[in-house]
Amino acid sequence: MKYAKIISSGMYVPQKVMTNKEFEQITNMVIDPYFTEQIGIDHRHLSQTHETPTFMAAEAAKKALERIDMKPDQIDLIILGTDTPEAVSPPDAARVQYLIGASKAEPLAFNVNASCANGALLLDIASRYIALGDYKNVMVIGVYAMTKFLSWKYSWEALFSDGAGALILTADDKPGYLGSVSRCDGSWWYNWGIYMGAGTMNIEGIDRGLHKLDLRAAYPATVNEEGWPMLINKLMEKCNFSKEEIGMIFFTQVRKRTILKVLEILGISEDKTHMIMNKYGYTGSACVYMAYDDAFDCGKMRNIDGKVVIFLTSGVGFQQVAVAFKG
């Protein structure tokens, strides 16, 4: 049996920045000091016309390849996760395959949409493909272009930012991938999303604002404070490791205070996580890969040999996924 091992990472961040002060001027909404102090976000990155989801995803993928001097035709499978796709169909992953120069090798490329839970889920899917022996080198990419779907009139829109992150996994004889746990409660499906689709793809749908991100009803404030510790405890039990063996946890980068609270509940020190909201805002499907890439560049991944690395992601719908790897 083969185990999936993470061997490289890359990210792409748009250059255009909107500060919290600029957001307040545009929307006439006061968001600070709350957003800076509680959420951890004091600016956001906005993709421009040329920075489409496939462009950002391809740039992140190229950087992951360059980091380890891997050729595009060495990638056997590309899985892209997003809930802000460039098109309803065809899938973004196919265009990314072409943009990175891998199309002649014809690796399978497809999209997955578990909203912002994509990061951990894609790693789980890729690891299972590798375990079956079907593929050796798999690239997973998370991309987020949510600012394209904002109305710029609600305070909660200050959360969102654009960007892309990519990881490369390869087959190895030793773990690697340990396992995953997950949960989903579809009763929350109507709370938050972009609700334009089959049957509403018309002028009436646009007039109703269905092409914009809509917060119809808030999720419970404790959905992650309660769900994340529960999933980590289940993951430890399933994969047979202890808190002391955890080297790093990459949480969905949605709220600084929530991450700190969860670590407190678990009795895990703050140095066992890495947060990037202050650098890049909230980038949904891309955020945990971007956090990994940033942590790597900051030198925080140097001393995790033999330690467990966890990716824990949440998305509207809602779903939560946790996946563990041995460093």
N, C-alpha and C positions, 0 to 999 in steps of 0.2 A: 504494500500500500504506500502511496505517495502522500506527502503532506504539503500544503501550500505554505510558502514562506514569502514574506514581503521583502523585496530587494531594492525598490527604488520609489521615489515620489517626485512630483512636480506640481506647480500651481501657476495659475494666471490670474492677475488682478487688473481690472481696468484702471487707467490713469486718472480719470476724472473723479474728483472728490467733492462731496457735499458735507459740510460741517453741520453740527447740531444747530448752530446759530443761523446758518443759511436755511436749514430746514424750517426753523421757526419763522423766518422772514417770508418764506414761500407759502407756508400753510397757515400762518397766524395762530399756531399752536405752541404752547410752552411745553417743552419736553425735558429741559434741564432744571435742576441738577439730577433729576431721577434717572434719565437715560445714561448719563455718564457714570453715576455712582452705583446704581442698582443693576442696570442691564450690562454696563461695561462698554457702551458704544458712544463715541463722541464724533464719529464721522462715518460715512458710507461711500462705497465705490459704485459709480454708475457706468454701465456699459454704453458705448456710443454705437452709431449705426453699423459700423464695420465689425463691431465686437458682438457678433451673433453667438448663440449658444454653441454651435459647432466650431466656430473660430476659437472661442475661449477654451473649449474642451480639447481641441487639437493642440493649442499652444501649451496647455498643461501637460498633455501626453508627450509632446516633443521634449519638454524639459525633463520628464521622468526617464525617457529613453537616453537623452544626452548624459544624464547624471552617471549612468553605468555603461555608456558607450555601446548601447544595444541598437541594432538595426531594426527598422520598422517591420521588415519581413520575418523577424524572429518571434513576433507576437502571434499567437495561435488563436486568440479569442479576445474580443473587445466587448465589455458590458458597460453601458452608459446609463446612469441614473439621473433623472430630472423630472420635475413637474412644471417646468417652464420650457417646453421643447420649441425648437425652431419651426416645426411643422407638426400637425396632427399625424401625418404620414407623408413620406417615408420616415423611418426612425433616424434620429440624429447620429446614432452610432455608425451607420453605413457611410455617411458623409465624413465623419471623423476618420474612419478607416482610410478613406481616399486622401484626406488632407494631410495625414501624417506620412503618406507614401507607402501604405501597406496594401493597397488594393490589388496589386499584381499577385501577391501571395494568397489572396482571397480568404483571409481569416473570417470566421463567423463574427458578426457584429450586430448587437441588438440592444434595445432600450428596456429599462425597467422603471416603473413608477410606483414607489411606495412613499411618495412625497418626501419629506425631509428625513425619513427613516432609511433612505436609500443607502447611505454610506456603509452601515454595518451589514445590511442585507446583501449588497453586491459582493462584499468580501466573503460572505457565507456561500453564496451561489458559486463564485469563482473557485473557492476552496473545494467544494463538492465536485465540480468538474475535474479539477486536478486530481482529487483522490480516486476518481474513477479511471484515471489514466488516459482520458480523452485528449487533454491538452497539457502542455508543459509550461508555457508562458502566457499568462492572462493579464490583461490590462483592465482595471476598473476606473471609471471616470465619473465624478460627480460635477454637475454644472448647474448654475443658478443665474437666471436673468429676471428675477422677480420685479425689479424696478420698472420693467417695461409694462407691468400689469397694475401699477399703482395709480391712484387718483390724486395723490398729493393733497389730501384734505383731512386726513385722520392722523392723530398722534401716533397710533400704533404702526403706521407705515414707516416711521423712523427706524424701525428694526432692520429693514431689509437692505441688502447690498448684493452686488453681482460678483461672480468669479467662478473659477473652476479648479478642481484638484484631481490628481491622478496618482494611482499606485500601480506598481507592477508586482505580480506574484509569480513565483516559479515553483516547480515540483522539487521536493527534497525528501530524503530518506528519514529525516527526523522532524518532529513537530517544531515549528509551524503551528498550523491550524489545530485548535483543540476542540472547538465546538461552539454552539450558539443556543440562545433562548430568545423567545419573542412572544408578543401578545398583540391583539388587535381588538378594538371594540367599535364596530361599524355604526353603533347608535349615535356616534358623534359626527357622522359623515356630513351632515347638513350645517355644521357650525362655521366652518372656515374653508374657503377655497375659491377657485375660479370656475364658475358653474356654467360656462358656455360649452355646448357640445351638440351632439346629434339632436336635432329638433329645435335648437335655439340658435343655430348658426345663420342668423338672418338679421335684418334691420331691427326687428322687435327685440331680439336678444341684446343687440348693442344698446338700444334705447333703454333697456332694463338694467344696463350696466353689468351684464353677465360676463363680459370680457375683461372685467377688472377683479382684482382680489377683493373678496368680500368677507368681512368678519361679521357673521350673523348673530353669533352667540359665543361668549367667551368660554374657553375650557376652564375647568377647575384650576385654581392657582397652584394646587398641590399635585397636579397630574404627573409631573416629573419628580418632584420631591418624594412621592410615594412609589412611583413606578420604577425609577432607576435603582434605588437600593434593593427592591424586591428582585429585579432582574439580575443584578450582580450577585446577590445571594444564591439565586437559582443556578447561575452560571458557575459559581464556585463549587456548588454541590455536584452539578452534572459533570464538570470537567476535573473535579478532584484537585483543586488548589485552594490555598488559604489567602487571606488578606496580605499576609507578610510576603507572599510570592508575587504580588502585583507590582509591576514596575511603572506602568503608566496607564491612565484611563483617558481616552479621548471622547468627551461628551459632545452632543449636539450643542453648538456654540450660541445658545439662545438667550441665556441670562446668567450673568456672573454670580449673583447671589444664590441662585438655585444650585449651581455647581458646587459652591462652597458649602451650602447647607447639606447636600447629599454626601459630600466627603465627611462632614461632621457626623452625620447619622451613621455612616459606615465605620467611623473611627480611622479614616485614612488621611494622611497628611496632604496638604495642598501641593507639595512638590511632586506628587504623583499624578498631576494633571497638567495640561497646558492650554491656556486660553488665548484666543486671538481676536476676540470681539473688538478690543481697543485698536487693533491694526486694520481689520478688514470688515467690520460689521458682521451681520448675520448672513451667511451664504448657503443656508439650507442644505441641499444634497451635496454640496462641495465642502462643507465646513470641517468635517472631521479629517478629510484628506489634506486640506489646507493646514489644519492644526498639526497633523503629523509632519508635513513637509517643513513647517516653521519650527517645530520642536527639533527636528533633525538638524536644520541649519543653525539652531541655537545651541547645539551640542547636548541636548537633553536625552538623546537616544543612544549615547555612547556606552552607558553602563547598565544596559538592560539584558545582557546575555544571560539566558536561563530564567529571566523574569517573565511574567505574563503581561501582555499588552492587550487592553480591552478597548473596543470601539462600541459606544452605546449611543444609539440615535433614536429620535422621536419624530413623528410626522403626523400631520392632520389626517383625519380619517376615522379613528386614529390608530397608529401602530407604533410599537417600540421594539427595537431589535438590539441585542447585545451579542458580540462575537469575540472570542478570545484566541490569541496567538501566543506561543512561547517565543521570546526574543532570542 
